[in-house]
Amino acid sequence: MILKTILFILFLSPPRVFSPDGTGKKLTIVLDIPDAIRPQITTLNLVRECSDGKIDTLDILPFLKAYTDNSLSHKKDYRYKILAYSNGNLIFESEWSEYTRPTAKWFDKDKLPLFIAMMLFTIIMIYYIAQARANKPLYLRPIAGLEAVNEAIGRATEMGRPIIYINGLTGISDIATIAALNILSHVTKRAGQFETRIVVPCYDPVVYTIAREIVKEAYTTIGRPDLFNPDDVYFATDSQFGYAAHVAARMVREQSATNFFMGYYFAESLILSETGASTGAIQVAGTDSVAQLPFFVVTCDYTLIGEELYAASAYLSREPLLTGTIKAQDLAKLLLVAVIVLLSILSLFKVNITLGLF
Amino acid sequence: MRPLLEKKIPLALVFIIGIIMTLQYFVPHPISQTIYDNSLMWDRAIASMAYIMAIVSFLRFHSRRLKDKNYAPYSLVAILSFAAMVLIGFIGGTGSDSLFQKMYDNMMVPLQATTFSLLAFYMSSAAYRAFRIRGIEATVLMITAFIIIFGTTTIGNYVPKMNEIVEWIMAVPNLASKRGIMIGVGLGVVATSIKIILGIERNWVGG
């Protein structure tokens, strides 16, 4: 009897309600239901009353300890009460909570460390771009895969066979695809100077339209718009393995001299690159897909690993402004490595100064 | 007029929208969410237009190859398959019991699975090339690969400490290398984004 009274009082207390984030659309309701009561509950309802008088009943799972109500308005107040049923009979009813309004914030404090890191990196980049503008010489370490691009194009020219260039299997919203398209521009310009044909089968419709314009513009830039053939930059299919089969067939039938695999890849990477290797083509790959990197390393002559893909455009163009950004990347990496080593050493001595950032 | 339309306006748009979308990530306010949702709708609208151009490209590519006897049979199959699926989809619908769905499940899916299954053979030949002992790195790679392969097989489970060794290799040296690459990739992504937003990288508009 005493237990029942205590439980009843507990249930009478209103549920705690708070705004979990600054989106202005959510409220989290804490369901403080003692574990001893939960097995009896067959139906748990949350009654929501809006400040405009509208009442809704939300059917929620009996074992939930908290419930986040989505799709609310940050211009209205809401209050809640809990109704618990056992086989259709109301066993407990809480009081109404206080009216609470979902908070709409203009800055997410949880993302502050990321924001600071981004600003710091941007400042470093701007510094090196300024250095480059002032014509200060910037050293770039040699990247074998990029040194080999000209060699690969030259080989295709000597053999009189086409180059196959693949932009990866992700859409234009993936930065790896954008990096691949930037490299495509350089490769097309260089291939165009030797009148070597470049074939670009595309997987994504948006990427196809952009790749087509990039190739067209690249030929125009070197003064050879006549070299552009619309049939060489085309949409193949957006079926993953259908695409792999199509490109593999083209490699075998046309015996392409050089294959470029730039961008992001999935399971088809090995089908593409191993087929290319079997035809004897010189192959250069560049991807930030960690899972596919081993396949490319094994089957391709040169592989751009991770960040090298993003550095390629600057490396190939040797434009001072672009090379400045690579120096900024290197410095940021150095700083990160220093922080990781320092924190690792401190953690050995059980000193925690991460301030909850990691 | 051409440079204005083809270069200056796209670069200005990328700068403005790039800055807005970067800030949007840090702003949880409903207005910010509405901007994000609208941008996704724009993305979908542009993608649907791109599909029309892609289909035109597909049909033009294969119809021209019909004249070449080496490629004609394949291109004919591609065009007929495309036309058949479009007609069946328009006439019979694309519901779960439709002919369209049945053709997808019973023709398209097995074909994709067949191509996928070829990976096993490609892996064997790639592994042979990778594990040939040519130097110190290749030797280390081969020994490590042997331990991992052996440790994850049934026999490996009976060897004392084998599971712990496999777990250590995967969780320490393997994961450390992956994370190293991922840090570089993360910085590369940010750098490329900043380059494009600030208009330093212009290859996408022809350089």
Interface residues (C-beta under 8 A of the other chain):
Chain A: D21 G22 T23 G24 K25 H74 A104 K105 W106 F107 D108 K111 L114 F115 M118 F121 T122 M125 I129 G171 S173 I175 I178 A179 L181 N182 S185 H186 K189 C202 P205 V206 Y208 T209 I210 R212 E213 I214 E217 A218 T220 T221 P230 D231 Y234 F235 A236 T237 D238 S239 Q240 F241 G242 A244 A245 A249 R253 A267 L270 I271 E274 T275 A277 S278 D288 V290 L293 P294 F295 V297 V298 T299 I305 G306 E307 L309 Y310 A311 S313 S317 L321 L322 T325 I326 A328 Q329 A332 K333 L336
Chain B: Y25 F26 V27 P28 H29 P30 Q33 D43 I46 A47 A50 Y51 M53 A54 I55 S57 F58 R60 F61 R64 N70 Y71 Y74 M108 L111 Q112 T115 F116 L118 L119 Y122 M123 S125 A126 A127 R129 A130 K178 I181 M182 I183 G184 V185 L187 G188 V189 V190 A191 T192 S193 I194 K195 I196 I200 E201 N203 W204 V205 G206 G207
